[in-house]
């Protein structure tokens, strides 16, 4: 009965996460576009499947993966073994990112649009390896007590340098890949690992040393994917196997064709389900290996854990099916309809509204905000954090949409954005830097990412002279940069105001 009550609560939570998108899209359809989109029934069905899939997935995490992961983290922290902690951090980061739903969605889109030049599985493995390595390094940073800002400043200087040399086809995708690595699976696991370590080590501050793992997990994949793009597009230039027009035709038929035989549809669905099992298998192997091979203790409540893993696989499967039926078509349909209006103002308004509304309902942001309020001992309020981050996402997506409309190079926007971040990092109070960078990594949810990605691709498809691969990606990157800017600016301003208030009183 308790599990049913928890699932009902999770289902309502998933519905609440989707409602801002439904409200924003509905209001624009009624008052601005004033027409019903084609395939409305299929879209609504897809959105419902997404809600159900996310709820099943989250409940599976709570039953199976999170309890075992937390027990392992505590066991290694008690042992005090640096090699074991780093090995566990690497394995946890790698396995969680490989199964990240938003990364799966972006990687599939990239493979289709690039005509196979960018391989979906290779991209995901590269990003997962990057996150695994950086979580291991982040564990070492927490243990040694190094300040995060030097890691972030040097890292983003390297990011900007690589961006200067990277081909245009890969830049937006690289930044999007970094932005989607920290979502529904990774944020709770990685944040719990960092905060748990900082809390258990004497002389470490949970706010200054516990946060930051998520930020590092966002940054390094950006470098790795751009280097991958240099290899694919610069060192080994070849003609794409399919033209962009053929890729768009493929996207248009993403949903299982109605005319296909029932047997073929069932076969495809079965293959997708096996694909989900493959995605979750790394997490299962990591947990089983460390639990039985290193800790050498049986998994407590093993039946509940097995049920949790089964729910994770089923939830992932439903989520991907719902994406194809609902969120991808909604994003593309809205882009096409808004481009057809007489003014571009509504595109900017939609981008701002969808960014703000979805971020305010983001569960990972709510969780991080609450953890930050507790760790800051009254210096920060969770509600202020959410408002600042939502404003940053709204501004970022609006600027990203402007870039697509104008056709400007993403290189200059990204390099200028991170140059501003580096400058503010020097000026901001040290206690806020790890949290600000972490908040940039949790702004885009498993629901928001597919919709925003589809919006970018839809705009690039419907604006003459735009390349879907070059211009369609990148919105997630803007949604990750500007929350860092708003939070750092807020901390700088508040630090300047408080002494001034004290002097005048």
C-alpha positions as CSV (number, residue, x, y, z in Angstrom):
1,X,0.0,0.0,0.0
2,X,2.9,2.4,0.8
3,X,4.4,1.7,-2.6
4,X,1.1,2.5,-4.3
5,X,0.8,5.7,-2.3
6,X,4.4,6.6,-3.2
7,X,3.8,5.9,-6.9
8,X,0.6,8.0,-6.9
9,X,2.6,10.9,-5.4
10,X,5.4,10.4,-8.0
11,X,2.7,10.3,-10.8
12,X,1.3,13.6,-9.6
13,X,4.8,15.0,-9.4
14,X,5.5,14.0,-13.0
15,X,2.2,15.5,-14.1
16,X,3.0,18.7,-12.3
17,X,6.4,18.8,-14.1
18,X,4.6,18.5,-17.5
19,X,1.7,20.9,-16.7
20,X,3.7,24.2,-17.3
21,X,4.5,23.0,-20.8
22,X,0.8,22.1,-21.5
23,X,-0.4,25.4,-20.1
24,X,2.1,27.5,-22.1
25,X,1.5,25.5,-25.4
26,X,-2.3,25.6,-24.8
27,X,-2.4,29.4,-24.1
28,X,-0.4,30.1,-27.3
29,X,-2.6,27.8,-29.3
30,X,-5.8,29.5,-28.1
31,X,-4.8,33.1,-28.0
32,X,-2.0,33.5,-30.5
33,X,-2.1,30.8,-33.1
34,X,-5.8,30.2,-32.8
35,X,-5.9,26.8,-34.5
36,X,-5.7,23.1,-33.5
37,X,-2.4,21.4,-34.4
38,X,-2.5,18.4,-36.7
39,X,-2.3,15.1,-34.8
40,X,-3.5,16.6,-31.5
41,X,-4.8,13.2,-30.3
42,X,-1.5,11.5,-30.9
43,X,0.4,14.3,-29.2
44,X,-1.9,14.1,-26.1
45,X,-1.5,10.4,-26.0
46,X,2.3,10.8,-26.2
47,X,2.3,13.3,-23.4
48,X,0.3,11.0,-21.2
49,X,2.8,8.1,-21.9
50,X,5.7,10.5,-21.0
51,X,4.0,11.3,-17.6
52,X,3.5,7.6,-16.9
53,X,7.0,6.6,-18.1
54,X,8.6,9.3,-15.9
55,X,6.6,8.2,-12.9
56,X,7.5,4.5,-13.3
57,X,11.1,5.4,-13.9
58,X,11.4,7.7,-10.8
59,X,9.6,5.1,-8.6
60,X,12.1,2.5,-9.9
61,X,15.0,4.7,-9.0
62,X,13.6,5.2,-5.4
63,X,13.1,1.4,-5.0
64,X,16.2,0.0,-6.6
65,X,19.1,2.3,-7.6
66,X,19.2,5.2,-5.1
67,X,19.1,3.1,-1.9
68,X,21.9,0.7,-3.1
69,X,24.0,3.7,-4.5
70,X,23.7,5.6,-1.2
71,X,24.7,2.5,0.8
72,X,27.7,2.0,-1.3
73,X,28.8,5.6,-1.1
74,X,28.5,5.5,2.7
75,X,30.4,2.2,2.9
76,X,33.3,3.6,0.8
77,X,33.4,6.9,2.8
78,X,33.7,4.9,6.1
79,X,36.5,2.8,4.6
80,X,38.4,6.0,3.6
81,X,40.0,4.3,0.6
82,X,40.8,7.0,-2.1
83,X,41.2,4.5,-5.0
84,X,37.9,2.8,-4.1
85,X,36.1,6.1,-3.8
86,X,37.5,7.3,-7.2
87,X,36.7,4.0,-8.9
88,X,33.1,4.1,-7.5
89,X,32.7,7.7,-8.6
90,X,33.9,6.9,-12.1
91,X,31.6,3.9,-12.4
92,X,28.6,5.7,-10.9
93,X,29.1,8.7,-13.3
94,X,29.5,6.5,-16.3
95,X,26.6,4.1,-15.7
96,X,24.2,6.9,-14.7
97,X,24.9,9.0,-17.8
98,X,24.6,6.1,-20.3
99,X,21.1,5.6,-19.1
100,X,20.1,9.3,-19.1
101,X,16.8,9.6,-21.0
102,X,17.5,13.2,-22.2
103,X,21.0,12.2,-23.6
104,X,19.4,9.2,-25.4
105,X,16.9,11.6,-27.0
106,X,19.5,14.2,-28.1
107,X,21.9,11.5,-29.4
108,X,19.2,9.9,-31.5
109,X,18.3,13.2,-33.0
110,X,21.9,14.0,-33.7
111,X,22.5,10.7,-35.5
112,X,19.4,11.1,-37.7
113,X,20.0,14.7,-38.6
114,X,23.7,14.1,-39.3
115,X,23.0,11.3,-41.7
116,X,24.9,8.8,-39.6
117,X,28.1,10.9,-39.4
118,X,27.5,11.2,-35.6
119,X,26.9,7.8,-34.1
120,X,24.4,7.8,-31.3
121,X,26.0,5.0,-29.2
122,X,29.5,6.5,-29.7
123,X,28.3,9.9,-28.6
124,X,26.7,8.5,-25.5
125,X,29.7,6.4,-24.5
126,X,32.0,9.4,-25.0
127,X,29.8,11.6,-22.8
128,X,29.5,8.9,-20.2
129,X,33.3,8.3,-20.1
130,X,33.8,12.1,-19.7
131,X,31.4,12.2,-16.8
132,X,32.8,9.2,-15.1
133,X,36.4,10.6,-15.2
134,X,35.3,14.0,-14.0
135,X,33.2,12.6,-11.1
136,X,36.4,10.7,-10.0
137,X,38.4,13.9,-10.2
138,X,35.6,15.7,-8.3
139,X,35.7,13.2,-5.5
140,X,39.5,13.8,-5.2
141,X,38.8,17.6,-5.1
142,X,36.3,17.2,-2.3
143,X,38.8,15.0,-0.3
144,X,41.7,17.4,-0.8
145,X,39.5,20.5,-0.1
146,X,40.5,22.4,-3.3
147,X,38.4,25.4,-4.2
148,X,36.1,24.7,-7.2
149,X,36.5,28.1,-9.0
150,X,40.1,27.3,-10.2
151,X,38.8,24.0,-11.7
152,X,35.9,25.8,-13.4
153,X,37.9,28.8,-14.7
154,X,40.6,26.7,-16.2
155,X,38.1,24.2,-17.6
156,X,35.9,26.8,-19.3
157,X,39.0,28.5,-20.7
158,X,39.8,25.1,-22.3
159,X,36.1,24.8,-23.5
160,X,36.2,28.2,-25.2
161,X,39.6,27.4,-26.8
162,X,38.3,24.1,-28.2
163,X,35.1,25.9,-29.4
164,X,37.2,28.2,-31.5
165,X,38.6,25.3,-33.5
166,X,35.6,23.0,-33.5
167,X,33.5,22.7,-36.7
168,X,30.1,24.5,-36.7
169,X,28.3,21.1,-37.1
170,X,29.3,19.9,-33.6
171,X,29.4,23.0,-31.4
172,X,25.7,23.3,-30.5
173,X,25.4,19.5,-30.1
174,X,28.5,19.5,-27.8
175,X,27.1,22.1,-25.5
176,X,23.7,20.4,-25.5
177,X,25.3,17.1,-24.6
178,X,27.0,18.7,-21.6
179,X,23.7,20.3,-20.6
180,X,21.7,17.0,-20.6
181,X,24.1,14.8,-18.7
182,X,22.8,15.9,-15.4
183,X,19.1,15.3,-15.1
184,X,16.7,12.7,-13.8
185,X,19.3,10.0,-13.0
186,X,22.6,11.7,-12.4
187,X,21.8,14.8,-10.3
188,X,20.5,12.9,-7.2
189,X,23.3,10.3,-7.3
190,X,26.2,12.7,-8.0
191,X,24.9,15.4,-5.6
192,X,24.4,12.9,-2.8
193,X,27.9,11.5,-3.3
194,X,29.5,15.0,-3.1
195,X,27.5,16.3,-0.2
196,X,27.8,13.0,1.7
197,X,31.6,13.1,1.3
198,X,31.9,16.7,2.4
199,X,29.7,16.1,5.4
200,X,31.7,13.1,6.5
201,X,35.2,14.8,6.3
202,X,36.3,17.1,9.1
203,X,37.1,20.6,7.9
204,X,34.9,20.4,4.8
205,X,31.9,22.7,4.2
206,X,29.0,21.0,2.5
207,X,28.1,24.2,0.5
208,X,31.7,25.0,-0.6
209,X,33.0,21.4,-1.0
210,X,29.9,19.2,-1.4
211,X,28.5,21.0,-4.5
212,X,30.4,21.2,-7.8
213,X,30.4,17.6,-9.0
214,X,27.3,18.3,-11.2
215,X,29.1,21.4,-12.6
216,X,32.2,19.4,-13.5
217,X,30.0,16.7,-15.1
218,X,28.5,19.4,-17.4
219,X,31.8,20.9,-18.5
220,X,34.0,18.1,-19.5
221,X,31.6,16.4,-22.0
222,X,31.5,19.7,-23.9
223,X,35.3,19.4,-24.5
224,X,35.1,15.7,-25.4
225,X,32.2,16.0,-27.9
226,X,33.9,19.0,-29.7
227,X,37.1,16.9,-30.0
228,X,35.0,14.1,-31.4
229,X,33.5,16.6,-33.9
230,X,37.0,17.7,-35.0
231,X,37.9,14.1,-35.7
232,X,34.6,13.3,-37.6
233,X,34.3,16.5,-39.6
234,X,37.8,17.9,-39.9
235,X,40.3,15.0,-39.8
236,X,38.1,12.6,-41.7
237,X,35.7,14.6,-43.9
238,X,33.4,12.4,-45.9
239,X,30.0,12.9,-47.6
240,X,27.0,12.2,-45.3
241,X,25.3,9.0,-46.2
242,X,21.9,10.8,-46.4
243,X,21.0,14.3,-47.3
244,X,19.4,16.7,-44.8
245,X,16.1,16.5,-46.6
246,X,16.1,12.7,-46.3
247,X,16.9,13.1,-42.6
248,X,13.9,15.4,-42.1
249,X,11.7,12.9,-43.9
250,X,13.0,10.2,-41.5
251,X,12.1,12.4,-38.5
252,X,8.7,13.0,-39.8
253,X,8.0,9.3,-39.8
254,X,9.5,8.6,-36.4
255,X,6.3,7.3,-35.0
256,X,5.6,3.7,-35.9
257,X,3.7,3.7,-39.3
258,X,0.1,2.8,-39.0
259,X,0.2,0.8,-42.3
260,X,2.9,-1.5,-40.9
261,X,1.7,-5.0,-39.9
262,X,1.0,-5.7,-36.3
263,X,3.8,-8.2,-36.2
264,X,6.4,-5.7,-37.4
265,X,5.2,-3.1,-34.8
266,X,5.5,-5.6,-32.0
267,X,9.0,-6.6,-33.2
268,X,10.1,-3.0,-33.2
269,X,8.6,-2.4,-29.8
270,X,10.4,-5.5,-28.5
271,X,13.7,-4.3,-29.9
272,X,13.2,-0.9,-28.2
273,X,12.5,-2.6,-24.9
274,X,15.8,-4.6,-25.3
275,X,17.5,-1.3,-26.1
276,X,16.3,0.1,-22.7
277,X,17.6,-3.0,-20.9
278,X,21.0,-2.4,-22.6
279,X,20.9,1.3,-21.4
280,X,20.3,0.3,-17.7
281,X,22.6,-2.7,-17.7
282,X,25.8,-0.6,-16.9
283,X,24.2,0.7,-13.7
284,X,23.1,-2.9,-12.7
285,X,26.6,-4.2,-13.4
286,X,28.3,-1.4,-11.4
287,X,26.1,-2.0,-8.4
288,X,26.4,-5.8,-8.4
289,X,30.2,-5.6,-8.8
290,X,30.9,-3.2,-6.0
291,X,28.3,-4.7,-3.7
292,X,29.4,-8.3,-4.0
293,X,32.9,-8.0,-5.4
294,X,34.2,-5.1,-3.2
295,X,31.9,-4.6,-0.2
296,X,31.1,-8.4,-0.1
297,X,27.7,-8.0,1.5
298,X,24.4,-9.0,0.0
299,X,22.0,-6.4,-1.3
300,X,19.4,-5.7,1.3
301,X,15.7,-6.1,0.2
302,X,16.9,-7.7,-3.0
303,X,13.3,-8.4,-4.3
304,X,12.4,-4.7,-4.0
305,X,15.7,-3.7,-5.7
306,X,14.9,-6.1,-8.6
307,X,11.4,-4.7,-8.9
308,X,13.0,-1.2,-9.0
309,X,15.3,-2.1,-11.8
310,X,12.4,-3.6,-13.8
311,X,10.4,-0.4,-13.3
312,X,13.4,1.7,-14.5
313,X,13.6,-0.2,-17.7
314,X,9.8,-0.1,-18.3
315,X,9.7,3.6,-17.5
316,X,12.5,4.4,-19.9
317,X,10.8,2.5,-22.6
318,X,7.5,4.4,-22.1
319,X,9.4,7.7,-21.9
320,X,11.0,7.2,-25.3
321,X,7.7,6.1,-26.9
322,X,6.0,9.1,-25.5
323,X,8.7,11.4,-26.8
324,X,8.1,10.2,-30.4
325,X,4.4,10.5,-30.1
326,X,4.1,13.7,-28.0
327,X,7.0,16.0,-27.1
328,X,9.0,16.0,-30.4
329,X,5.8,16.7,-32.5
330,X,4.7,19.4,-30.1
331,X,8.0,21.3,-30.3
332,X,8.2,21.0,-34.1
333,X,4.5,22.0,-34.6
334,X,4.9,25.0,-32.4
335,X,8.0,26.2,-34.2
336,X,6.3,25.8,-37.6
337,X,3.1,27.6,-36.5
338,X,5.0,30.5,-34.8
339,X,7.2,31.0,-37.8
340,X,4.1,31.3,-39.9
341,X,2.8,34.3,-38.0
342,X,3.3,37.9,-39.1
343,X,5.7,38.9,-36.2
344,X,8.6,37.2,-34.6
345,X,7.7,38.6,-31.2
346,X,5.6,35.6,-30.3
347,X,8.5,33.2,-30.9
348,X,10.6,35.1,-28.3
349,X,7.6,35.2,-25.9
350,X,7.1,31.5,-26.3
351,X,10.8,30.7,-25.7
352,X,10.8,32.9,-22.6
353,X,7.6,31.5,-21.2
354,X,8.4,27.8,-21.8
355,X,11.9,28.3,-20.3
356,X,10.6,30.0,-17.1
357,X,7.5,27.8,-16.6
358,X,9.2,24.5,-17.0
359,X,12.3,25.4,-14.9
360,X,10.1,26.5,-12.0
361,X,8.6,23.0,-11.9
362,X,11.9,21.1,-12.4
363,X,12.2,18.5,-9.6
364,X,16.0,18.4,-9.7
365,X,16.1,22.2,-9.2
366,X,13.7,22.0,-6.3
367,X,15.8,19.3,-4.6
368,X,19.1,21.2,-5.1
369,X,17.5,24.4,-3.9
370,X,16.4,22.7,-0.7
371,X,19.8,21.1,-0.1
372,X,21.5,24.5,-0.7
373,X,19.2,26.3,1.7
374,X,20.0,23.8,4.4
375,X,23.8,23.8,3.7
376,X,23.9,27.7,3.6
377,X,22.6,28.2,7.1
378,X,20.2,31.0,6.2
379,X,22.4,32.7,3.6
380,X,20.2,31.5,0.7
381,X,16.5,30.7,0.2
382,X,15.3,27.9,-2.0
383,X,12.5,30.0,-3.5
384,X,15.0,32.8,-4.5
385,X,17.2,30.2,-6.1
386,X,14.4,28.8,-8.2
387,X,13.3,32.2,-9.4
388,X,16.8,33.2,-10.4
389,X,17.5,30.0,-12.2
390,X,14.1,30.1,-14.0
391,X,14.8,33.7,-15.1
392,X,18.3,32.6,-16.4
393,X,16.8,29.7,-18.4
394,X,14.1,31.9,-19.9
395,X,16.7,34.5,-20.9
396,X,19.0,31.9,-22.3
397,X,16.5,30.1,-24.4
398,X,15.3,33.5,-25.8
399,X,18.8,34.4,-26.8
400,X,19.3,31.0,-28.3
401,X,16.1,31.4,-30.4
402,X,17.4,34.8,-31.5
403,X,20.6,33.2,-32.7
404,X,18.6,30.6,-34.8
405,X,16.4,33.4,-36.3
406,X,19.3,35.6,-37.2
407,X,21.6,32.7,-38.3
408,X,24.5,34.0,-36.3
409,X,27.4,31.6,-35.5
410,X,27.0,29.9,-32.1
411,X,30.7,30.1,-31.5
412,X,30.6,33.8,-30.6
413,X,27.6,33.5,-28.4
414,X,29.0,30.6,-26.5
415,X,32.5,32.1,-26.1
416,X,31.0,35.4,-25.0
417,X,28.7,33.7,-22.5
418,X,31.4,31.7,-20.8
419,X,33.8,34.7,-20.9
420,X,31.1,36.5,-18.8
421,X,30.8,33.4,-16.5
422,X,34.6,33.3,-15.9
423,X,34.6,37.1,-15.1
424,X,31.7,36.7,-12.7
425,X,33.4,33.7,-11.1
426,X,36.4,35.9,-10.2
427,X,34.0,38.6,-8.6
428,X,31.5,36.4,-6.9
429,X,31.8,35.3,-3.2
430,X,33.5,31.9,-3.0
431,X,30.6,30.1,-1.2
432,X,28.2,30.6,-4.1
433,X,30.5,29.4,-7.0
434,X,30.0,25.6,-6.7
435,X,26.2,26.0,-6.3
436,X,25.9,28.4,-9.2
437,X,27.7,26.0,-11.6
438,X,25.7,23.1,-10.3
439,X,22.4,25.0,-10.9
440,X,23.5,25.5,-14.5
441,X,23.5,21.7,-14.8
442,X,20.1,20.9,-13.4
443,X,17.9,23.4,-15.3
444,X,16.8,21.2,-18.1
445,X,14.6,18.3,-17.2
446,X,13.8,15.0,-18.9
447,X,10.6,16.7,-20.2
448,X,12.1,20.1,-21.1
449,X,15.1,18.9,-23.0
450,X,13.2,17.0,-25.8
451,X,10.7,19.8,-26.2
452,X,13.4,22.5,-26.4
453,X,15.5,20.4,-28.7
454,X,12.5,19.8,-31.0
455,X,11.8,23.6,-30.9
456,X,15.3,24.4,-32.1
457,X,15.2,21.8,-34.8
458,X,11.7,23.0,-35.9
459,X,12.9,26.6,-36.1
460,X,16.0,25.7,-38.1
461,X,13.9,23.5,-40.4
462,X,11.3,26.2,-41.2
463,X,13.6,29.2,-41.6
464,X,15.2,29.5,-45.0
465,X,18.9,29.2,-45.1
466,X,19.3,27.5,-41.8
467,X,21.1,24.1,-41.3
468,X,19.3,21.8,-39.0
469,X,22.6,20.3,-37.7
470,X,24.4,23.6,-37.3
471,X,21.5,25.8,-36.1
472,X,19.0,23.4,-34.7
473,X,21.1,22.4,-31.6
474,X,22.4,24.7,-28.9
475,X,19.3,25.9,-27.0
476,X,20.1,23.6,-24.1
477,X,23.5,25.2,-23.9
478,X,22.0,28.7,-23.5
479,X,19.7,27.3,-20.9
480,X,22.7,26.1,-18.9
481,X,24.9,29.2,-19.2
482,X,22.5,32.0,-18.1
483,X,21.3,30.5,-14.8
484,X,25.0,30.6,-13.7
485,X,25.1,34.2,-14.7
486,X,21.9,35.2,-12.8
487,X,22.9,33.4,-9.6
488,X,26.5,34.8,-9.6
489,X,25.2,38.3,-10.3
490,X,22.6,38.0,-7.5
491,X,25.3,36.9,-5.0
492,X,27.7,39.8,-6.1
493,X,24.9,42.4,-5.8
494,X,23.7,41.0,-2.4
495,X,27.3,41.0,-1.1
496,X,27.7,44.7,-2.1
497,X,24.3,45.7,-0.7
498,X,24.6,44.1,2.8
499,X,27.7,46.1,3.8
500,X,26.1,49.3,2.5
501,X,23.0,48.6,4.5
502,X,25.1,48.0,7.6
503,X,26.9,51.3,7.1
504,X,23.8,53.4,6.8
505,X,21.9,51.8,9.7
